[in-house]
Amino acid sequence: MLWVYGILIFIFLFMLLIAFTKLTITVEYRRIGKNDDLKVKVRAWGGLLRYSFKVPVIKASEKDMSVSVVEESNMGNEESSGKTKEDHITESDVKTGLGDFKELAAHITGLHTIAKKFLKHIEITSFEWHSRFGLGDAASTGGAAGMLWTIKGLICGAAGNYMQLKTQPILSIVPIFQGLCMDTMIIGIVRFRIGHAIIGGLRFVKYWKGGKPSFANKPLSKIFGEHNNTA
C-alpha cells in the first residue's frame, strides 16, 4: 500500500513542479521587402527543455483577394513542387461573418477580464521594435514617421498596463525619404508560469461553456467560409 501513496505523492510533486515552471518564449518577426519570417522559441528549466519552430508565411493576392499559406517545408526551395492553399472570401461569407461577429461582441467583456488576469502574470523581459520605411515623398514620409512613433508609444504603453514590463523597450524608426520601403523587425521575450496559463485556460473554458454563443458549435468553414483550391 505504501507504493500507492508513493506514486500519488510523486504525481502531486510532479504536477506542482510543472505548475511553478516558468516558460520563456522568444518571438522574432522580420519583414524585409515582401519576405516575412516569424520564429518562436520556447525554453524552460534554464534551457534544459527547448523547442523552436517557424510559422508558415502568409501572403495575400492583390488580384482576387485570396490568401495563400506557404508551408515551411517549401521555404527557400525554388525547385520544390509543394502545394499552395488558397481561401476565397465571398459576399455571403462576409454577411455570415458579420452576423456572428455581433454575437461574439457581447462576449468580449468577459473574455477581456479573463485575458487581463492572465496577462498580469506575464513578464516582458526584452522588447525591440525597429522600422525602416519610405513613402516615396519626403513630406509624406516625415509625417508618417511621427504617426508611427505615436503608434509604437501607444502599443508599448498598453503592454506595460496589461503585462509586467521589466525592461525599457528599444524602439527605432529610420525614414527613407527617397523611394518606397517598408521593413520592420520585432523581437520580444516573455516569461510566465505554466500554472497561470492552466488557470487562465480553465477560466476560459468555464466561461465559454457557461455562456458560449451559438456559433461556437459551428465549424470554422461555416463561420468564415471555406473554398480551398490546390495548385
Secondary structure, DSSP 8 states (H G I E B T S, - for coil): -HHHHHHHHHHHHHHHHHHH-EEEEEEEEEEETTEEEEEEEEEEGGGTEEEEEE--EEEE-TTT--EEEE-GGGTT-TT-----EEE---HHHHHHHHHHHHHHHTTHHHHHHHHHHHHTT-EEEEEEEEEEEEESSHHHHHHHHHHHHHHHHHHHHHHHHHSEE-S--EEEEEE-SSSEEEEEEEEEEEEEEHHHHHHHHHHHHHHHHHH--GGGGS-HHHHH---EEE-
